[in-house]
Structures are given as C-alpha cells and as structure tokens.
Amino acid sequence: MISNSMRKLILAGATSASLLTATSGYVVAADTVSTDGSSLNNSTIQLAQVTSVSELSDVLPSDWAYTALQRLVEEYGCLEGYPDRSFRGNRALTRYEFAAGLNACLDVIVQLIGDGDDLDTIRRLQEEFAAELATIRGRVDTLEADVAELEANQFSTNTKLKGELVGQLVIPFEAPDGSDEVTFEYRSRLNFDTSFTGEDRLRIRLQGADDMDAPNDFLIDGLADSSSSGGEDNVQIDDITYEFPLGDRIDVEIAANSRSAGQLNSSNIVPYDTNAVAEFGEDGFFESAFDQDGSFAIGTNISLTDNIILDLAYSTDNGQDATQGIFEEYEYLVQLNYLSDGLIDAAITFQDGEDPDTTVDFLIGGLLNLDFGAFELGGYYAFIEGKDGAGEQEEWQVGISISDFLAPGNELGIYGGDAFDNDNAPFNFDSDPIIIEAFYAIKLNKFLTITPAVIYADPDGVDGNDEDGVIGVVRTTFNF
C-alpha cells in the first residue's frame, strides 16, 4: 500500500507540476533563455526560500491554484520564489525552471519513501502492469501516426466539403401541349464551408444544372430544384455567403450573390417547405414581389427572447453595377417570428422595395404552423398591393405534414393554394393560378432520399396558359 503522505505528495505534485517556478538554489533567468532552450548568457538567479505561500507577493487566496501552491510550500518545502518574493505564476515556464522544481520535489519524495515498503510496492506495480503499459504505449504510437497522416492529407483544417445531387424524373399525366413529354433534370452542388472562430461560416458553393424548362410555365414557378443558375451543364459559383454571430442574440449573414431578402429570414414556418417538390411549396410568397437576388444581400436575425425573433434583410441585383449601385433597385424584409418547441409557430412579414420592372408596391403576409405531434398543419396568407393602379392580389397556402410516416425520417405532405405569378413582370393581378401537391419523402438513409410527388396546376392565363394538368415527379436526393 502507498502511504497517505506519499499519495498526497503525488496528487499535489501532479496538480501543480505545470505551475512550478523554480527551486533549489540557482536557475537560469527567464530572459536569458532562447526559444530553443539554449542559454544566451551565464547569468543566474539565486531563488529565495519561502516557508509560507503568503510570503509570495503575487499569490492571492483567490487564485485558482492557491491551495496547490500552499501545500507545495508549507507541507513539502519544494517551492521557492524569486528574490523579490514573487512567484510569477502567469509567466511561461522554462525547461531550466521545470528541471529545478522537479528535482526539489523528487528529493522530498525520496526522503518520504526511502527504501521502505512503498518503493517496493511501486516497483511491483510497474512489473505487474508492464505488458499493459507496453500495449497502451503501442496504441498511442499508432494513434499519433494516424493523426500525423490525417493532418498531412486532410483537405483543410477549417473547411468542410459537402455535396448534394438532385435528379428529377418528370412524367406528364395530363399536361398542356408542348409540356407532355417525359423529361429528366438534375442539379449538383458542392459547398465549401469554412469556419474561422467555430461559430461563423463562410460558404462558397459551386453549382451545375441542366436547363430544364418544360414544366415551368405550366407550374408557374417550376420545380424547386430546376430554377437555378449553372444551366446547360455549366458549373459556376452560385453562393458566396458569410454568417457570424454578434454576441449571444444576433446573427448576421452577408451574401455576394444568389440571395434575396426573402431567403434571409429565420423561418418559412410552414412544415413542408423542405421536401416540397414544386417551387410554390418551398418558397411561397417570399420570392413573389421583387426577387432581387443577384449580387448583394445582408440580413440579421435578432433574438428578442428565446422564442421571439426579429428578421431584417436587404438585397439588390446591382451590387456590382457602378452605374446603379446597391441602393438603386432593392427589396427589404421585416419579419417578426414566434418560434417554439410547442404547438404554435407564427410570423408576420412585410416586404417592400424599388424595382422599375415590377408592378408590386408592397406585400404583407402572415404565417402559422400548428404542431400536434403526430402531424402539423401550416399555411400562410399574403396581401400584395400593386402600384400605378395595378390593383391587388392575394396569395395563400395551406397544408399538412405527417413526419415519420410509415418509417422514421419519412414525411408525407399535402398542400395547395392560390399562387401569385412571380416570374413574369409586369405581374398579372387578374389571374389566380392554383397549385396542389402531394409528396412522400422516403429517407432511405442519411445520404439518400427518394421523393415521389403528384402535382396539379391551373395556370389561369399566366403567360397565356389556360390549360390545367397533372404531372408526376420522382426526385432523388444524394447528400454527401
């Protein structure tokens, strides 16, 4: 058995080994040792013997290591101070000082142990666990080698590469002339996400897609993953965004392209926007009015309380146009959210802006989602005021989402509503296009999701299209 006195000494020494300043006579002064440990000159300091930690002028009872230093000085006598009775505990420890302190404490250990039973016990323990220690040493060596190899071959120390590939098979069951052929489209993304502080994120996205437009006029907004940059199999930079916190309650995002004010809010509230196949279910009215998403955007989310969040966002298409600048044509959004883990999520939003190509004056919308556990009911209503006598229009949407339907991770969603013609300025305030979708997102694993969907659309005169119809879509999403 190891004696109590020796156990106390080992514990105290282990706790304070990194705090030792210097002991036992002489040590090379800190300012005479180079960064590689070599002595620059032969000057030495004769350390002052202390018998109580209170004699050290810069050690206070409030210091976190006060008790450990007190025991090393008063119980074991293996700690000394500088000639001016200072300990200098916040200064880096030199190898000379560490050697001197370690030597003094080892002298005390030898005096306490002597040649008695404690020393024999330690030796027997070393022999008994020699094989285990060797195994651990081998594992540590292997781990160090693996870590060195990873560090030498890793993509980046602070950047993560994430990818997504979406393929969509479009089957027209009943579609207008010119949109009645089976088609296939895809979109691929590579996101380079970099963090400099652990709380921020710089995202650079490379995106490529085909230029699939067959269902777009018929569906008014098209499919969620088809209206994107990088058409005709070209790859280009689609997103450059930087997100960072300001304190504990404010988050900021700055975008150089492909972000509109309506994409910088905290939430779209409706539960089915993630897996909806039609664009109408993904974005709703947030892309309806001004659609300034080309070259510069900035938004902030301010947590007024744990549940109430204020969103402020601004975007423009002219961030790189020196003849117009970021204040010539623009849109801005103000949205107040109530987000909870309970029954109700809700928001009210206001959008306004300046764009000579649109006949929209402003938009006011309200959003609501009710979470009943087994299913969620959600939707919104938006009032859109036209300018220059263009009139007014309403947009609304309502739907249900059933999570974990038939299997964990799956989602069954059904929604529909009256869409606003948001892609063809000047907007048609007299039309009332209807879209209804039913989808079932099947999450096979964390990398692969298959989503079959059936979509009904009635364009109601948008772009001269008056024929309604039904299409089927099978979307396959790979995430890696």
VMD Tcl script that draws the C-alpha trace (Angstrom):
set ca {
  {0.00 0.00 0.00}
  {1.14 3.55 -0.75}
  {1.20 5.71 2.33}
  {-1.17 8.68 2.69}
  {1.74 11.10 2.87}
  {3.18 9.89 -0.41}
  {-0.26 9.86 -2.10}
  {-0.88 13.47 -1.02}
  {2.50 14.49 -2.36}
  {1.94 12.81 -5.74}
  {-1.51 14.40 -6.10}
  {-0.23 17.82 -5.16}
  {2.74 17.50 -7.48}
  {0.54 16.32 -10.37}
  {-1.83 19.21 -9.86}
  {0.90 21.79 -9.69}
  {3.65 20.44 -11.90}
  {2.91 22.96 -14.61}
  {2.88 25.77 -12.04}
  {6.37 25.22 -10.58}
  {8.54 28.29 -10.89}
  {11.98 27.24 -9.70}
  {13.64 25.73 -6.66}
  {16.82 24.51 -5.10}
  {19.33 27.24 -5.37}
  {20.13 28.60 -8.79}
  {18.34 28.69 -12.14}
  {18.99 30.46 -15.42}
  {16.90 33.63 -15.63}
  {13.87 33.56 -17.95}
  {15.15 36.40 -20.09}
  {18.45 34.61 -20.69}
  {16.98 31.51 -22.33}
  {16.31 31.42 -26.06}
  {13.19 29.92 -27.63}
  {15.01 26.66 -28.34}
  {16.14 26.29 -24.73}
  {19.78 27.27 -25.22}
  {21.38 29.70 -22.81}
  {22.20 33.10 -24.24}
  {24.49 34.00 -21.36}
  {25.59 32.66 -18.00}
  {23.59 34.92 -15.69}
  {21.73 33.13 -12.90}
  {19.22 33.98 -10.24}
  {19.53 32.79 -6.64}
  {15.99 31.91 -5.60}
  {14.55 32.91 -2.27}
  {13.46 30.22 0.17}
  {9.90 30.69 1.44}
  {8.17 28.85 4.28}
  {4.64 30.13 3.67}
  {2.74 30.83 0.49}
  {1.71 34.19 1.96}
  {5.33 35.33 1.53}
  {4.84 35.28 -2.25}
  {3.66 38.80 -3.05}
  {1.75 37.95 -6.26}
  {-0.09 34.85 -4.99}
  {-3.53 35.58 -3.54}
  {-6.06 33.30 -1.77}
  {-8.46 33.98 -4.66}
  {-6.09 32.38 -7.22}
  {-7.42 29.08 -8.53}
  {-4.14 27.23 -7.74}
  {-3.63 28.78 -4.28}
  {-4.26 25.53 -2.35}
  {-1.85 23.52 -4.51}
  {0.90 26.13 -4.10}
  {0.27 26.29 -0.35}
  {0.78 22.55 0.03}
  {3.95 22.53 -2.09}
  {5.45 25.31 0.05}
  {4.21 24.54 3.53}
  {3.84 20.74 3.53}
  {6.65 19.64 1.26}
  {9.04 22.60 1.10}
  {9.79 22.11 -2.60}
  {8.78 25.50 -3.94}
  {10.73 28.75 -3.83}
  {10.22 32.28 -5.10}
  {12.26 34.88 -6.90}
  {14.49 37.27 -4.91}
  {11.73 39.87 -4.89}
  {9.39 37.33 -3.22}
  {7.27 36.95 -6.38}
  {6.08 33.70 -7.90}
  {5.29 34.96 -11.43}
  {2.69 32.26 -11.99}
  {1.38 33.68 -15.27}
  {4.76 33.61 -17.00}
  {5.77 30.70 -19.25}
  {7.91 28.04 -17.54}
  {11.43 27.45 -18.89}
  {12.91 23.98 -19.05}
  {15.56 25.02 -16.56}
  {12.97 26.13 -14.05}
  {10.96 22.98 -14.53}
  {14.06 20.81 -14.02}
  {14.95 22.66 -10.82}
  {11.43 22.39 -9.41}
  {11.09 18.75 -10.36}
  {14.46 17.93 -8.77}
  {13.47 19.56 -5.49}
  {10.16 17.68 -5.30}
  {11.86 14.39 -6.21}
  {14.26 14.96 -3.32}
  {11.28 15.25 -0.98}
  {9.71 12.10 -2.47}
  {12.91 10.13 -1.88}
  {13.03 11.35 1.72}
  {9.41 10.30 2.29}
  {9.69 6.94 0.56}
  {13.22 5.92 1.50}
  {13.82 2.23 0.91}
  {10.63 1.12 2.61}
  {7.57 -0.83 1.55}
  {6.11 1.97 -0.56}
  {9.02 1.85 -3.01}
  {8.78 -1.93 -3.25}
  {5.03 -1.61 -3.90}
  {5.63 0.83 -6.76}
  {8.21 -1.46 -8.31}
  {5.89 -4.48 -8.09}
  {3.08 -2.48 -9.70}
  {5.39 -1.46 -12.54}
  {6.36 -5.08 -13.18}
  {2.78 -6.35 -12.89}
  {1.41 -3.88 -15.43}
  {4.43 -3.84 -17.75}
  {2.56 -5.68 -20.54}
  {-0.47 -3.39 -20.31}
  {1.72 -0.30 -20.32}
  {3.55 -1.57 -23.39}
  {0.22 -2.19 -25.16}
  {-1.01 1.30 -24.32}
  {2.28 2.77 -25.49}
  {1.93 0.94 -28.82}
  {-1.63 2.16 -29.27}
  {-0.62 5.72 -28.52}
  {2.21 5.48 -31.05}
  {-0.23 4.14 -33.67}
  {-2.71 6.89 -32.89}
  {-0.03 9.55 -33.21}
  {0.97 8.12 -36.59}
  {-2.65 8.12 -37.78}
  {-3.16 11.70 -36.61}
  {0.02 12.78 -38.39}
  {-1.16 11.12 -41.61}
  {-4.59 12.78 -41.37}
  {-3.03 16.17 -40.75}
  {-0.74 15.72 -43.73}
  {-3.53 14.67 -46.10}
  {-6.63 16.47 -44.87}
  {-8.46 18.81 -47.22}
  {-8.29 21.72 -44.79}
  {-8.02 22.32 -41.09}
  {-11.08 24.58 -41.01}
  {-13.06 23.82 -44.20}
  {-15.65 21.09 -44.74}
  {-16.71 19.89 -48.17}
  {-20.40 18.97 -48.53}
  {-22.16 17.84 -51.67}
  {-25.68 17.36 -52.99}
  {-27.02 15.85 -56.21}
  {-30.70 16.08 -57.12}
  {-32.20 14.19 -60.04}
  {-35.86 14.59 -61.06}
  {-37.85 12.41 -63.45}
  {-40.88 14.39 -64.67}
  {-43.86 12.40 -66.00}
  {-46.77 14.37 -67.51}
  {-50.02 12.53 -66.80}
  {-52.09 15.34 -68.29}
  {-50.25 18.45 -69.40}
  {-50.74 21.26 -71.93}
  {-49.38 20.98 -75.43}
  {-45.61 21.39 -75.52}
  {-45.19 20.02 -71.99}
  {-46.35 16.44 -72.48}
  {-43.04 14.56 -72.77}
  {-41.21 12.63 -70.07}
  {-38.10 14.57 -69.07}
  {-35.21 14.34 -66.63}
  {-33.31 17.15 -64.95}
  {-30.58 17.43 -62.35}
  {-28.82 19.88 -60.10}
  {-25.48 19.33 -58.36}
  {-23.87 21.37 -55.59}
  {-20.55 21.41 -53.78}
  {-20.43 23.55 -50.65}
  {-17.13 24.63 -49.14}
  {-17.98 25.62 -45.56}
  {-15.20 27.34 -43.63}
  {-15.20 28.46 -40.00}
  {-12.62 30.82 -38.54}
  {-13.95 31.04 -34.98}
  {-16.07 27.90 -34.60}
  {-19.26 29.97 -34.60}
  {-19.12 31.57 -38.05}
  {-19.41 30.07 -41.54}
  {-18.10 31.19 -44.92}
  {-19.83 29.25 -47.70}
  {-18.67 29.11 -51.30}
  {-20.96 26.99 -53.47}
  {-20.23 25.51 -56.88}
  {-23.38 24.56 -58.75}
  {-24.18 22.94 -62.06}
  {-27.52 22.04 -63.61}
  {-29.21 21.40 -66.90}
  {-31.57 23.96 -68.41}
  {-34.85 22.15 -67.88}
  {-37.87 24.40 -68.53}
  {-40.58 22.03 -69.78}
  {-42.88 22.20 -66.72}
  {-42.00 25.73 -65.62}
  {-44.69 27.71 -67.46}
  {-47.28 25.11 -66.64}
  {-46.34 25.08 -62.92}
  {-45.93 28.88 -62.81}
  {-42.82 28.73 -60.60}
  {-41.50 25.41 -61.85}
  {-39.90 22.71 -59.71}
  {-37.95 23.52 -56.59}
  {-34.60 22.28 -57.87}
  {-34.80 23.26 -61.55}
  {-34.84 27.06 -61.48}
  {-31.19 27.56 -60.64}
  {-28.02 29.03 -62.03}
  {-25.47 26.91 -63.81}
  {-27.78 25.86 -66.65}
  {-26.75 23.84 -69.71}
  {-24.34 21.73 -67.63}
  {-22.18 24.73 -66.78}
  {-20.61 24.97 -63.34}
  {-20.44 28.35 -61.68}
  {-20.24 29.94 -58.23}
  {-23.82 30.09 -57.03}
  {-23.44 31.21 -53.42}
  {-20.90 33.28 -51.52}
  {-22.21 33.91 -48.01}
  {-20.72 34.67 -44.62}
  {-22.66 34.10 -41.41}
  {-21.44 35.15 -37.97}
  {-22.86 35.98 -34.52}
  {-22.77 39.36 -32.81}
  {-22.99 38.47 -29.15}
  {-25.43 35.82 -27.95}
  {-28.63 37.06 -29.59}
  {-27.75 38.49 -33.01}
  {-26.81 36.55 -36.14}
  {-25.70 38.28 -39.34}
  {-25.44 36.98 -42.91}
  {-23.81 38.78 -45.85}
  {-24.17 37.38 -49.37}
  {-22.38 38.32 -52.57}
  {-24.86 36.62 -54.91}
  {-27.92 34.40 -55.28}
  {-29.61 35.51 -52.07}
  {-32.75 37.60 -51.76}
  {-34.14 39.31 -48.70}
  {-36.84 36.65 -48.54}
  {-34.21 33.95 -48.08}
  {-32.58 35.58 -45.05}
  {-35.46 35.15 -42.62}
  {-35.37 32.80 -39.65}
  {-38.13 30.51 -40.88}
  {-40.75 29.96 -43.57}
  {-42.90 28.50 -40.78}
  {-44.79 26.01 -42.99}
  {-43.70 22.43 -42.21}
  {-43.49 21.00 -45.73}
  {-41.10 23.55 -47.34}
  {-38.05 21.28 -47.01}
  {-39.39 18.32 -49.00}
  {-41.89 20.04 -51.33}
  {-41.13 19.28 -54.97}
  {-42.81 22.34 -56.53}
  {-41.19 25.75 -56.03}
  {-44.52 27.07 -54.74}
  {-44.25 24.84 -51.66}
  {-40.61 25.65 -50.97}
  {-40.52 29.46 -51.09}
  {-44.13 30.60 -51.09}
  {-44.65 34.33 -51.32}
  {-41.12 35.22 -50.19}
  {-39.98 35.25 -53.82}
  {-43.19 36.80 -55.17}
  {-42.74 40.54 -55.14}
  {-39.32 41.84 -56.11}
  {-36.92 38.90 -56.49}
  {-33.75 40.95 -56.02}
  {-31.31 38.09 -55.54}
  {-28.44 38.73 -57.89}
  {-25.43 40.34 -56.30}
  {-25.67 41.60 -52.72}
  {-27.75 40.86 -49.64}
  {-27.44 41.38 -45.91}
  {-29.70 40.13 -43.15}
  {-29.79 39.87 -39.39}
  {-31.81 37.73 -37.00}
  {-32.25 39.31 -33.57}
  {-33.46 37.09 -30.72}
  {-35.53 39.44 -28.59}
  {-36.36 36.48 -26.32}
  {-35.77 32.74 -26.59}
  {-38.91 32.48 -28.76}
  {-39.37 35.90 -30.39}
  {-37.00 36.69 -33.28}
  {-36.89 39.82 -35.43}
  {-35.59 39.43 -39.01}
  {-34.27 42.36 -41.05}
  {-33.00 41.79 -44.59}
  {-31.99 43.78 -47.68}
  {-30.98 42.64 -51.18}
  {-30.29 44.01 -54.65}
  {-29.42 42.84 -58.17}
  {-26.99 45.69 -58.77}
  {-24.21 45.14 -56.26}
  {-21.51 45.19 -58.94}
  {-23.11 47.78 -61.22}
  {-21.25 51.09 -60.73}
  {-23.93 52.98 -62.66}
  {-26.67 51.96 -60.20}
  {-25.12 50.54 -57.01}
  {-26.82 48.70 -54.20}
  {-29.41 51.39 -53.41}
  {-30.95 51.93 -56.87}
  {-33.09 48.78 -57.16}
  {-33.67 46.79 -54.00}
  {-36.04 44.93 -51.73}
  {-36.18 44.68 -47.96}
  {-37.98 42.46 -45.49}
  {-39.06 42.85 -41.88}
  {-40.37 39.71 -40.21}
  {-41.34 39.06 -36.59}
  {-41.34 35.39 -35.61}
  {-42.63 33.40 -32.68}
  {-40.80 30.06 -32.78}
  {-41.37 27.48 -30.06}
  {-40.98 23.79 -29.33}
  {-44.70 23.58 -28.61}
  {-47.94 23.92 -30.51}
  {-47.59 27.26 -32.28}
  {-45.05 28.78 -34.66}
  {-46.13 32.06 -36.24}
  {-44.79 35.09 -38.09}
  {-45.85 38.32 -39.71}
  {-43.79 39.77 -42.53}
  {-43.59 42.95 -44.60}
  {-41.76 43.31 -47.92}
  {-41.16 46.46 -49.89}
  {-38.69 47.70 -52.45}
  {-37.93 49.63 -55.59}
  {-37.85 47.93 -58.98}
  {-38.98 49.56 -62.27}
  {-39.69 46.11 -63.73}
  {-42.35 45.21 -61.18}
  {-45.86 46.49 -60.57}
  {-45.79 45.44 -56.91}
  {-45.90 48.18 -54.30}
  {-45.60 46.15 -51.08}
  {-46.55 42.80 -49.52}
  {-47.85 41.89 -46.07}
  {-48.03 38.26 -45.02}
  {-48.93 36.15 -42.01}
  {-47.74 32.59 -41.38}
  {-48.93 29.95 -38.91}
  {-47.98 26.38 -38.07}
  {-49.69 24.14 -35.51}
  {-47.67 21.14 -34.29}
  {-49.88 18.38 -32.90}
  {-47.02 15.91 -32.52}
  {-48.18 13.24 -34.93}
  {-48.82 15.83 -37.65}
  {-48.51 19.54 -38.38}
  {-50.94 21.95 -40.02}
  {-49.47 25.06 -41.60}
  {-50.00 27.78 -44.12}
  {-49.94 31.50 -44.84}
  {-51.84 34.41 -46.29}
  {-50.26 37.31 -48.19}
  {-51.76 40.55 -49.42}
  {-49.94 42.06 -52.42}
  {-50.62 45.68 -53.32}
  {-49.92 46.82 -56.88}
  {-48.61 50.24 -57.79}
  {-49.64 52.67 -60.50}
  {-53.20 51.36 -60.48}
  {-52.20 47.73 -60.97}
  {-54.69 46.56 -58.36}
  {-54.20 44.00 -55.61}
  {-53.94 40.25 -55.26}
  {-53.96 37.60 -52.56}
  {-51.74 34.57 -52.20}
  {-52.47 31.80 -49.76}
  {-51.39 28.28 -48.98}
  {-52.44 25.59 -46.51}
  {-51.22 22.06 -45.95}
  {-50.47 19.15 -43.65}
  {-47.21 17.35 -42.88}
  {-47.01 13.92 -41.22}
  {-43.48 13.20 -40.01}
  {-42.10 9.66 -39.57}
  {-44.95 8.37 -41.74}
  {-44.59 4.55 -42.02}
  {-40.89 4.80 -41.10}
  {-38.61 7.14 -39.09}
  {-37.36 10.12 -41.08}
  {-40.06 9.94 -43.77}
  {-42.54 12.76 -44.42}
  {-45.95 12.74 -46.09}
  {-47.06 16.20 -47.18}
  {-50.13 17.62 -48.91}
  {-50.61 21.31 -49.57}
  {-52.24 23.66 -52.03}
  {-53.13 27.26 -52.62}
  {-53.53 30.28 -54.81}
  {-50.15 31.27 -56.22}
  {-49.00 34.70 -57.32}
  {-47.37 34.98 -60.74}
  {-43.93 35.96 -59.52}
  {-41.75 35.32 -62.57}
  {-43.25 37.47 -65.28}
  {-43.27 41.21 -64.74}
  {-45.45 43.16 -65.12}
  {-47.35 40.79 -62.84}
  {-50.83 39.64 -63.78}
  {-53.04 40.76 -60.90}
  {-56.15 39.33 -62.59}
  {-55.02 35.69 -62.61}
  {-55.49 33.18 -59.79}
  {-53.23 30.21 -60.55}
  {-53.82 27.15 -58.36}
  {-51.22 24.55 -57.37}
  {-51.84 21.39 -55.31}
  {-49.11 18.87 -54.45}
  {-48.90 15.59 -52.59}
  {-45.45 14.14 -51.87}
  {-43.88 11.40 -49.81}
  {-40.23 11.85 -48.85}
  {-38.65 8.44 -48.17}
  {-35.37 8.75 -46.28}
  {-33.54 5.51 -47.04}
  {-30.52 6.62 -45.01}
  {-28.73 9.84 -44.12}
  {-27.29 10.04 -47.64}
  {-30.24 9.14 -49.87}
  {-33.85 10.39 -50.05}
  {-36.42 9.50 -52.73}
  {-39.49 11.73 -53.05}
  {-42.34 10.79 -55.40}
  {-44.89 13.56 -55.91}
  {-48.05 14.35 -57.83}
  {-48.71 18.00 -58.74}
  {-51.87 19.60 -60.12}
  {-51.65 23.10 -61.62}
  {-54.07 25.54 -63.21}
  {-52.09 28.49 -64.66}
  {-55.27 30.58 -65.18}
  {-53.86 32.64 -68.01}
  {-50.31 33.13 -66.76}
  {-48.08 33.52 -69.84}
  {-51.12 32.74 -71.96}
  {-51.52 29.27 -70.43}
  {-55.14 28.37 -69.63}
  {-54.94 24.56 -69.58}
  {-54.72 22.79 -66.25}
  {-52.99 19.47 -65.86}
  {-51.27 16.91 -63.65}
  {-47.64 15.77 -63.61}
  {-45.75 13.21 -61.57}
  {-42.21 13.72 -60.32}
  {-39.73 11.30 -58.79}
  {-36.96 13.24 -57.08}
  {-33.82 11.51 -55.83}
  {-31.51 13.43 -53.50}
  {-27.97 12.37 -52.62}
  {-26.18 14.16 -49.77}
  {-22.53 13.50 -49.01}
}
mol new
graphics top color blue
foreach p $ca { graphics top sphere $p radius 0.5 }
foreach p [lrange $ca 0 end-1] q [lrange $ca 1 end] { graphics top cylinder $p $q radius 0.2 }
display resetview
